[in-house]
Amino acid sequence: QQEFQARRLQFHTSLQKEFFEQYRIAKTVNHKVIKSQNIWFICNRVYNTPVWLVKDYNKEKNLERIKPGETIIIPILEPVQPITTTN
């Protein structure tokens, strides 16, 4: 069990590292939840931001049970520009 948890943590850490090699957080915005929105819809349809990242910014909230009128913090992403070299 402990070995599984350690491997799982290592796997998720590597995924996050790869993610942040491609994207950076440009800013954050406060999003007021409206009727019929859930966390999946907000992350995938409104902001194109991973749910795990939004959860990280809203640790004090249960995002699986957000309600209209609640405000959550959304990190806004932008691509990391590749470093180019000139010869």
Secondary structure, DSSP 8 states (H G I E B T S, - for coil): -HHHHHHHHHHHHHHHHHHHHHEEEEEEEEEE--TT--HHHIIIIII---HHHHHHHTTTS-GGG--TT-EEEEEEEEE--------
